[in-house]
Amino acid sequence: MPDPSRLRLACRNYDGTNAILRGVLDARGIELEAVEQVSVQGMFAAMYQGEFDASEMSLAELIYYTSRNQSDFIGIPVFPSRMFRHGFIVVRREAGIETPQDLVGKRLGFLRWVQTAAVWIRGTLVNEYGVTPANSRWYAASLHHWDGDVTETTVRLPGGAEIEVLQGEGGAADRAMAALREGRLDMLGVTETQLPPLLADPSLKRLFEDYRDVEAEYFRKTRILPIMHVLAVKKSVVEQNPDIPAALFELFSRGKRQARQWFADMPSQVMAWRQHALEQEHEVFGGDPCPYGLDANRDVLNTFIEYCEAQGICERNLSPEELFAPTTWDLTEQT
């Protein structure tokens, strides 16, 4: 038997990856060093800079570089993070914004342009509510997760619309949050890191205060639970060992199955009505809300690619297959 491939893997400690990070599960033919990450931005930047062999990666960043033939890594259809984003749109109370349509004519901000959460928010505003960069003003504090100082002042979109780059001191999140608090923005799309401090400000509120109901209705209509992160591996690693993508797909599938079984069986010290929450989710989703595999996610991926094309992130027509190692195209989870 050949020696196992040594692989340095970065991921966050989700319920579906906990067993991998703790070494409870191992991958066929791989000597795995799993490194827990806390900072999403830092994890993406480290993978981009070559510090890991495999890692979670921003789906938007993967599409950006793949569409320009500049990516050193290739995806595996494992999606460690998925999340609805309606609840992460924060508005100023004094701006008179009660419905999404009230955003027309307003100043709308985002932390980064090539950020998966922001792409979903912008695409949803356009497709579901008719709020576009042509009828409102759009801003971003940065372009990529690993940007330092941003020198651009505007970014031109397909069709001629432009977004303005927020200037100022500090990182992208700090600049964007300051612009909202100071009234230079009327709305800001954020992630789970920025949401609590913004909602603690009495001058700010969620656009969708009943976001859970809005998101459930969105899923019933579209069948989309937005993908945030994708598992990516260096192309050079795959060239040396073509079996690695399939082995990682199987490892992460086992991790998710174990997490689902554990959550269904064990009492919780976090949720008082765990069983009720499971029943409610089953009523909406009917089964696994976070499937792995290309075919199971083709519609979600096609929608996201369309959003990326409209927002200038995807430079050319791109099929979902181009994002993933060919050996993973037909993989499905075992039940």
Secondary structure, 3 states (H helix, E strand, C coil): CCCCEEEEEEECCCCCCHHHHCCCCCCCCEEEEEEECCCHHHHHHHHHCCCCCEEEEEHHHHHHHHHCCCCCEEEEEEEEEECCCHHHEEEEHHHCCCCHHHHCCCEEEEEECCCHHHHHHHHHHHHHHCCCCCCCEEEEEECCCCCCCCCCCEEECCCCCEEEECCCCCCHHHHHHHHHHCCCCCEEECCCCCHHHHHCCCCEEECCCCHHHHHHHHHHHHCCCCEEEEEEEEHHHHHHCCCHHHHHHHHHHHHHHHHHHHHHHCCCCCCCCHHHHHHHHHHHHCCCCCCCCCHHHHHHHHHHHHHHHHCCCCCCCCCHHHHECHHHCCCCCCC
